[in-house]
Amino acid sequence: MELLVARSELSKKPTQIDEKKIEALMEKSNQKIFYFDRENSHKTMMDLVDVFENKGYSVYLREVKFGLDDNDYLYEVHIL
């Protein structure tokens, strides 16, 4: 599963990360917060939550709005 990491600048393209890389990062620490780009579908984000919940993690997903426009949001995923 390929996911797009949140952009640091609006003019840049988002970088990609896969679930194996996320899992490798989780092995190093007990909890981690990831920010994903709005171009990821909600279904893809829910699939990510399911994958890590099946591995025994607690996962919290929310949309974070950072502007007044409806397209000014990103996904925050907190994995414990």
C-alpha positions in Angstrom: 0.0 0.0 0.0 1.5 3.3 -1.1 0.6 6.5 0.8 1.5 10.1 0.2 3.2 11.9 3.0 1.9 15.5 3.7 3.7 18.2 1.8 6.0 20.6 3.6 5.1 23.3 1.0 2.0 23.6 -1.2 4.1 24.0 -4.4 5.9 20.7 -3.8 4.7 17.2 -4.7 4.0 14.8 -1.9 6.5 12.0 -1.3 5.5 8.3 -1.0 5.8 5.9 1.8 4.6 2.3 2.1 3.3 0.3 5.1 6.5 -1.7 5.5 8.5 1.6 6.0 5.9 2.7 8.5 6.2 -0.6 10.3 10.0 -0.3 10.4 9.6 3.2 12.0 7.1 1.7 14.5 9.6 -0.9 15.6 12.0 1.8 16.7 9.5 3.6 18.9 6.3 2.7 20.8 4.3 5.5 19.3 4.5 7.7 16.2 2.4 10.4 14.6 2.2 10.5 10.8 0.8 13.2 8.5 -0.6 12.2 5.1 -1.6 14.3 2.1 -5.2 15.0 1.2 -4.7 13.2 -2.1 -4.9 9.9 -0.3 -8.4 8.5 -0.4 -10.3 8.1 2.8 -10.7 4.4 2.0 -6.9 4.0 1.7 -6.5 5.7 5.1 -9.1 3.4 6.7 -7.2 0.4 5.1 -4.0 1.6 6.8 -5.9 1.8 10.2 -7.1 -1.8 9.7 -3.7 -3.1 8.8 -2.1 -1.7 12.0 -5.0 -2.6 14.2 -4.7 -6.2 13.0 -1.0 -6.1 14.0 -2.0 -5.2 17.6 -1.5 -1.4 17.5 -4.0 1.2 18.5 -4.6 3.6 15.6 -6.3 7.0 15.7 -7.2 8.8 12.4 -8.4 12.3 12.0 -8.7 15.1 9.4 -6.8 18.2 10.3 -8.0 21.4 8.7 -5.4 24.2 8.3 -7.4 26.7 6.3 -10.8 28.0 5.4 -11.1 26.2 2.1 -12.6 22.7 2.0 -9.4 21.3 0.4 -7.2 22.7 3.1 -6.8 19.5 5.2 -4.5 16.6 5.8 -4.8 13.3 7.6 -3.2 12.7 11.0 -2.6 9.1 12.0 -1.4 8.4 15.5 -0.2 4.8 16.0 0.4 3.5 19.5 
